[in-house]
Amino acid sequence: MQRSLAVAVVIATCAGGTARAVTEPPPDPARLGLYEWMATSPIVVAADVLADDGKFVRTVTLTPIKGTLTVSSMALVDVRQANRDRDAGTPALSLAKGRSYVLLLKASSRGKKEPYPVFDLVRGVGGAKPLPSEGSAATVAALVRLAAVQERNNDEALWTALPDFLEDENPVLVDAALELYVKFHHESVTLIPVLEPLLEHPRPDVRRRAALVLGRVLARAGTTNVPERSEVVAELTGRARRDEDVTVRREAVRALAALPDPGIDEILHTIARDDPDQDVRFEAEKSVFERSQAARARSD
């Protein structure tokens, strides 16, 4: 009975395009990775908040990331203007004295008589990120390296640098690079040796995205263009069947479902029957149905 219901839900999904697994959350809103977040800002700094006089927030630069400010530069940030301009329903921004932030800044035309230069926040209330109490050095170091690539204003330089970033010891840099591949579909078969180790990463979100990108590489390359293909498919299968995290298993199922390799249908059938999570079972069941429909269409 449960299996028949799953098939019925799959059919409804294919017919109407809107059904989801019962516990599946709605899609996340678009989220900017670090590279995209700071892309439009001429000045990016890591800074301490020293004071708030009710008009401007006074900061001191700890690390220049992009632009003209230097270490120990004082700046006044017009947080009030950012809060006045924010969209309805968006929480107000507050920069707390004694906290450290990454700030996206641009020179302001206001405050010419102030003792320090005044800056607006690029992206308004979204132009400040608090630095974590632990790991702030890794975040700042990653931003500095990303900014160095960004300031070259050359897409080729970016995609040439990213494979090295994926192999870096800095987890923030790995995360930022992986996010760019997920969003912009710029991966190729040369990336496989770099992505494979990420399937063993301790963080589930890294394993999940590595499975997603590897699946896209294999689906795009075809069965004859990747010498180590069977090994990569086996690793994705292991993630789909045995990863401890549900989101990783689901993503690996999706990756496998897009592949023409022999044995995929059997793997998906097994997962649809045996996985302990209903969303993973649903994803496998849906994939089996869609693959059978595609095979039938090809044979007609």
C-alpha positions, 0 to 999 in steps of 0.5 A: 500500500505504501509503495503504491501511494509513493508511485501515485505521488510520483505520477502527480508530480510528473503530471502537475509539477507542484507536488512534493514529498510530505516532509520536503521543505519549500525551496530556499530563497536565493542565497549569495555566497561570499564571492557574489556577496562582495562582488559589487562592493568597491571597499570590503573590510574586516572591522571592529565597532568602536562606538555608535553616536546615534548618527554614525557607527565608528569602526576601525579596520582590522584587515583590508580585503578590497579597496582603499582603506588600510589597517587601523583606518577609522570610518563612520558607517551610516547604518541609519540610512541602510535601515531607512532604505530597507524593504518592508519586513526586513529586520533592522541592522544593528552593529554592536560595540565591541563586535567584529564584522565584515563590511561592504562599503562605498564612499558617502556624500554625507558627513563632510564635516565629520572627523572621519570619512563616512561610508554607506553600506553596499547592499544596505542592511545586507552589507554587514556580516558578523565575524564568528567568535571562532574561525574568524581568521579563516573567514577573513583569509578566505575573503582576502583570497577571493577578493584578489581573484575578484579584483582581476575582473576576469572570469577565466582567472576565477575558474582557474583558481577555484580547483585549488581553492577546493583543495585548500585547508581553509574550510571557508574557501572550500565552501565558497568555491563549491558554492560557485560550481553549484550555482554556475555549472562550470564544472568539467571532468578535470574537476573529478579528482578534486571533487571526489575527496569531498565526498568524505568531508566531515560536513554534510553540506559539503558532501551533498554539494560534491555529490551534486556537482560530480553527478552533473559532471558524469551526466554531461560527460557521457559513459565513454569520456571519464576513464575512472567513471565506474569508481566515481559512480560507485562512490556516489552509490555509497553515498546514496545508500549509506551516508549518515545524512539524509540530505546527502543520500537524497542528493546522491540519488538525484545524481545517480538518477541522471546517469545512463550507466548500467545497474542504476535502476537496480540501485534506485529500486533498492533505495526506494525499498530499503532507505529508512527515510521516507524522503529518500525513498520518495526521491528514489521511487520518483527517479525510477518512474521518470527513468522508466517513462524516458525509456518508454519514450525512447522506444516508441 
